[in-house]
Amino acid sequence: PKIFHVNWFRLDENNKFLWPGYGDNIRVLDWIIRRVNNEDVADVSPVGLLPKKGSI
């Protein structure tokens, strides 16, 4: 199975959420769907596949 990790609740140094949430979540979900469909939207890194610039 394909496994993805998203931390929607990451905080900055002022304890404010880094991710705006709500409607912006669809951008990440869209990227995941495109990745599962083998679209070229990811770069290989030492920690795994990361979104290509402009793909989210």
Distance bins in CASP14 RR format, pairs under 12 A and 6 or more apart:
PFRMAT RR
TARGET T0000
AUTHOR 0000-0000-0000
RMODE 2
METHOD distances of the structure
MODEL  1
1 36 0 0 0 0 0 1 0 0 0 0 0
2 32 0 0 0 0 1 0 0 0 0 0 0
2 33 0 0 0 0 0 1 0 0 0 0 0
2 34 0 0 0 0 0 1 0 0 0 0 0
2 35 1 0 0 1 0 0 0 0 0 0 0
2 36 1 0 1 0 0 0 0 0 0 0 0
2 37 0 0 0 0 0 1 0 0 0 0 0
2 38 0 0 0 0 0 1 0 0 0 0 0
2 42 0 0 0 0 0 1 0 0 0 0 0
2 49 0 0 0 0 0 1 0 0 0 0 0
3 32 0 0 0 0 0 1 0 0 0 0 0
3 35 0 0 0 0 0 1 0 0 0 0 0
3 36 0 0 0 0 0 1 0 0 0 0 0
3 48 0 0 0 0 0 1 0 0 0 0 0
3 49 0 0 0 0 0 1 0 0 0 0 0
4 28 0 0 0 0 1 0 0 0 0 0 0
4 29 0 0 0 0 1 0 0 0 0 0 0
4 31 0 0 0 0 1 0 0 0 0 0 0
4 32 1 0 1 0 0 0 0 0 0 0 0
4 33 0 0 0 0 0 1 0 0 0 0 0
4 34 0 0 0 0 0 1 0 0 0 0 0
4 35 1 0 0 1 0 0 0 0 0 0 0
4 36 0 0 0 0 1 0 0 0 0 0 0
4 42 0 0 0 0 0 1 0 0 0 0 0
4 48 0 0 0 0 0 1 0 0 0 0 0
4 49 0 0 0 0 1 0 0 0 0 0 0
4 50 0 0 0 0 0 1 0 0 0 0 0
4 51 0 0 0 0 0 1 0 0 0 0 0
5 28 0 0 0 0 0 1 0 0 0 0 0
5 32 0 0 0 0 0 1 0 0 0 0 0
5 47 0 0 0 0 0 1 0 0 0 0 0
5 48 0 0 0 0 0 1 0 0 0 0 0
5 49 0 0 0 0 0 1 0 0 0 0 0
5 50 0 0 0 0 0 1 0 0 0 0 0
6 18 0 0 0 0 0 1 0 0 0 0 0
6 19 0 0 0 0 1 0 0 0 0 0 0
6 21 0 0 0 0 0 1 0 0 0 0 0
6 24 0 0 0 0 0 1 0 0 0 0 0
6 25 0 0 0 0 1 0 0 0 0 0 0
6 27 0 0 0 0 0 1 0 0 0 0 0
6 28 1 0 1 0 0 0 0 0 0 0 0
6 29 0 0 0 0 1 0 0 0 0 0 0
6 31 0 0 0 0 1 0 0 0 0 0 0
6 32 0 0 0 0 1 0 0 0 0 0 0
6 51 0 0 0 0 0 1 0 0 0 0 0
6 56 0 0 0 0 0 1 0 0 0 0 0
7 17 0 0 0 0 0 1 0 0 0 0 0
7 18 0 0 0 0 1 0 0 0 0 0 0
7 19 1 0 0 1 0 0 0 0 0 0 0
7 21 0 0 0 0 0 1 0 0 0 0 0
7 28 0 0 0 0 0 1 0 0 0 0 0
8 17 0 0 0 0 1 0 0 0 0 0 0
8 18 0 0 0 0 1 0 0 0 0 0 0
8 19 1 0 1 0 0 0 0 0 0 0 0
8 20 0 0 0 0 0 1 0 0 0 0 0
8 21 1 0 0 1 0 0 0 0 0 0 0
8 22 0 0 0 0 0 1 0 0 0 0 0
8 23 0 0 0 0 0 1 0 0 0 0 0
8 24 0 0 0 0 1 0 0 0 0 0 0
8 25 1 0 0 1 0 0 0 0 0 0 0
8 28 0 0 0 0 1 0 0 0 0 0 0
8 29 0 0 0 0 0 1 0 0 0 0 0
9 15 0 0 0 0 0 1 0 0 0 0 0
9 16 0 0 0 0 0 1 0 0 0 0 0
9 17 1 0 0 1 0 0 0 0 0 0 0
9 18 0 0 0 0 1 0 0 0 0 0 0
9 19 1 0 0 1 0 0 0 0 0 0 0
9 21 0 0 0 0 1 0 0 0 0 0 0
9 25 0 0 0 0 0 1 0 0 0 0 0
10 16 0 0 0 0 0 1 0 0 0 0 0
10 17 1 0 0 1 0 0 0 0 0 0 0
10 18 1 0 1 0 0 0 0 0 0 0 0
10 19 1 0 0 1 0 0 0 0 0 0 0
10 20 0 0 0 0 0 1 0 0 0 0 0
10 21 0 0 0 0 0 1 0 0 0 0 0
11 17 1 0 0 1 0 0 0 0 0 0 0
11 18 1 0 0 1 0 0 0 0 0 0 0
11 19 0 0 0 0 1 0 0 0 0 0 0
12 18 1 0 1 0 0 0 0 0 0 0 0
12 19 0 0 0 0 0 1 0 0 0 0 0
17 24 0 0 0 0 0 1 0 0 0 0 0
17 25 0 0 0 0 0 1 0 0 0 0 0
18 24 0 0 0 0 0 1 0 0 0 0 0
19 25 1 0 0 1 0 0 0 0 0 0 0
19 27 0 0 0 0 0 1 0 0 0 0 0
19 28 0 0 0 0 1 0 0 0 0 0 0
19 56 0 0 0 0 0 1 0 0 0 0 0
20 26 0 0 0 0 0 1 0 0 0 0 0
20 27 0 0 0 0 0 1 0 0 0 0 0
20 28 0 0 0 0 0 1 0 0 0 0 0
21 27 0 0 0 0 1 0 0 0 0 0 0
21 28 0 0 0 0 1 0 0 0 0 0 0
21 29 0 0 0 0 0 1 0 0 0 0 0
22 28 0 0 0 0 0 1 0 0 0 0 0
23 29 0 0 0 0 1 0 0 0 0 0 0
23 30 0 0 0 0 0 1 0 0 0 0 0
24 30 0 0 0 0 0 1 0 0 0 0 0
24 31 0 0 0 0 0 1 0 0 0 0 0
24 56 0 0 0 0 1 0 0 0 0 0 0
25 31 0 0 0 0 0 1 0 0 0 0 0
25 32 0 0 0 0 0 1 0 0 0 0 0
25 56 0 0 0 0 0 1 0 0 0 0 0
26 32 0 0 0 0 0 1 0 0 0 0 0
26 33 0 0 0 0 0 1 0 0 0 0 0
26 56 0 0 0 0 0 1 0 0 0 0 0
27 33 0 0 0 0 0 1 0 0 0 0 0
27 34 0 0 0 0 0 1 0 0 0 0 0
27 41 0 0 0 0 0 1 0 0 0 0 0
27 51 0 0 0 0 1 0 0 0 0 0 0
27 54 0 0 0 0 0 1 0 0 0 0 0
27 55 0 0 0 0 1 0 0 0 0 0 0
27 56 1 0 1 0 0 0 0 0 0 0 0
28 34 0 0 0 0 0 1 0 0 0 0 0
28 35 0 0 0 0 0 1 0 0 0 0 0
28 41 0 0 0 0 0 1 0 0 0 0 0
28 51 0 0 0 0 1 0 0 0 0 0 0
28 55 0 0 0 0 0 1 0 0 0 0 0
28 56 1 0 0 1 0 0 0 0 0 0 0
29 35 0 0 0 0 0 1 0 0 0 0 0
29 36 0 0 0 0 0 1 0 0 0 0 0
29 56 0 0 0 0 0 1 0 0 0 0 0
30 36 0 0 0 0 0 1 0 0 0 0 0
30 37 0 0 0 0 0 1 0 0 0 0 0
30 39 0 0 0 0 0 1 0 0 0 0 0
30 41 0 0 0 0 1 0 0 0 0 0 0
30 51 0 0 0 0 0 1 0 0 0 0 0
30 55 0 0 0 0 1 0 0 0 0 0 0
30 56 1 0 0 1 0 0 0 0 0 0 0
31 37 0 0 0 0 0 1 0 0 0 0 0
31 39 0 0 0 0 1 0 0 0 0 0 0
31 40 0 0 0 0 0 1 0 0 0 0 0
31 41 1 0 1 0 0 0 0 0 0 0 0
31 42 0 0 0 0 1 0 0 0 0 0 0
31 49 0 0 0 0 0 1 0 0 0 0 0
31 50 0 0 0 0 0 1 0 0 0 0 0
31 51 1 0 1 0 0 0 0 0 0 0 0
31 52 0 0 0 0 1 0 0 0 0 0 0
31 54 0 0 0 0 1 0 0 0 0 0 0
31 55 1 0 1 0 0 0 0 0 0 0 0
31 56 1 0 1 0 0 0 0 0 0 0 0
32 39 0 0 0 0 0 1 0 0 0 0 0
32 41 0 0 0 0 1 0 0 0 0 0 0
32 42 0 0 0 0 0 1 0 0 0 0 0
32 49 0 0 0 0 0 1 0 0 0 0 0
32 51 0 0 0 0 1 0 0 0 0 0 0
32 55 0 0 0 0 0 1 0 0 0 0 0
32 56 0 0 0 0 1 0 0 0 0 0 0
33 39 0 0 0 0 1 0 0 0 0 0 0
33 41 0 0 0 0 1 0 0 0 0 0 0
33 55 0 0 0 0 0 1 0 0 0 0 0
33 56 0 0 0 0 0 1 0 0 0 0 0
34 40 0 0 0 0 1 0 0 0 0 0 0
34 41 1 0 1 0 0 0 0 0 0 0 0
34 42 0 0 0 0 1 0 0 0 0 0 0
34 49 0 0 0 0 0 1 0 0 0 0 0
34 51 0 0 0 0 1 0 0 0 0 0 0
34 52 0 0 0 0 0 1 0 0 0 0 0
34 54 0 0 0 0 0 1 0 0 0 0 0
34 55 1 0 0 1 0 0 0 0 0 0 0
34 56 0 0 0 0 1 0 0 0 0 0 0
35 41 1 0 1 0 0 0 0 0 0 0 0
35 42 1 0 1 0 0 0 0 0 0 0 0
35 43 0 0 0 0 0 1 0 0 0 0 0
35 48 0 0 0 0 0 1 0 0 0 0 0
35 49 1 0 0 1 0 0 0 0 0 0 0
35 50 0 0 0 0 0 1 0 0 0 0 0
35 51 0 0 0 0 1 0 0 0 0 0 0
35 52 0 0 0 0 0 1 0 0 0 0 0
35 55 0 0 0 0 1 0 0 0 0 0 0
35 56 0 0 0 0 0 1 0 0 0 0 0
36 42 0 0 0 0 0 1 0 0 0 0 0
36 49 0 0 0 0 0 1 0 0 0 0 0
38 49 0 0 0 0 0 1 0 0 0 0 0
39 49 0 0 0 0 0 1 0 0 0 0 0
39 51 0 0 0 0 0 1 0 0 0 0 0
39 52 0 0 0 0 1 0 0 0 0 0 0
39 55 0 0 0 0 1 0 0 0 0 0 0
40 49 0 0 0 0 0 1 0 0 0 0 0
40 51 0 0 0 0 0 1 0 0 0 0 0
40 52 1 0 0 1 0 0 0 0 0 0 0
40 55 0 0 0 0 1 0 0 0 0 0 0
41 49 0 0 0 0 1 0 0 0 0 0 0
41 50 0 0 0 0 1 0 0 0 0 0 0
41 51 1 0 0 1 0 0 0 0 0 0 0
41 52 1 0 1 0 0 0 0 0 0 0 0
41 53 0 0 0 0 0 1 0 0 0 0 0
41 54 0 0 0 0 1 0 0 0 0 0 0
41 55 1 0 1 0 0 0 0 0 0 0 0
41 56 0 0 0 0 1 0 0 0 0 0 0
42 48 0 0 0 0 1 0 0 0 0 0 0
42 49 1 1 0 0 0 0 0 0 0 0 0
42 50 1 0 0 1 0 0 0 0 0 0 0
42 51 1 0 0 1 0 0 0 0 0 0 0
42 52 1 0 0 1 0 0 0 0 0 0 0
42 53 0 0 0 0 0 1 0 0 0 0 0
42 54 0 0 0 0 0 1 0 0 0 0 0
42 55 1 0 0 1 0 0 0 0 0 0 0
42 56 0 0 0 0 0 1 0 0 0 0 0
43 49 1 0 0 1 0 0 0 0 0 0 0
43 50 1 0 1 0 0 0 0 0 0 0 0
43 51 1 0 0 1 0 0 0 0 0 0 0
43 52 1 0 1 0 0 0 0 0 0 0 0
43 53 0 0 0 0 1 0 0 0 0 0 0
43 54 0 0 0 0 0 1 0 0 0 0 0
43 55 0 0 0 0 1 0 0 0 0 0 0
44 50 0 0 0 0 1 0 0 0 0 0 0
44 51 0 0 0 0 0 1 0 0 0 0 0
44 52 0 0 0 0 0 1 0 0 0 0 0
45 51 0 0 0 0 0 1 0 0 0 0 0
45 52 0 0 0 0 0 1 0 0 0 0 0
49 55 0 0 0 0 0 1 0 0 0 0 0
50 56 0 0 0 0 0 1 0 0 0 0 0
END
